[in-house]
């Protein structure tokens, strides 16, 4: 079997760092508007995940709080 090189995994948040470093002068108006839409969709997705995590944490906290009482 041939050993194929495995590409290293990018660190968490690396894509966001790359996006924030892009030169926006190179984009046209339509591209910038599309970029804003995609970023807003990502914000919505991230907020949804955050709310799910908070709800899970609250449920775990409530469960363990009940066991202590």
Residue pairs with C-beta under 8 A, 6 or more apart in sequence:
24 32
27 35
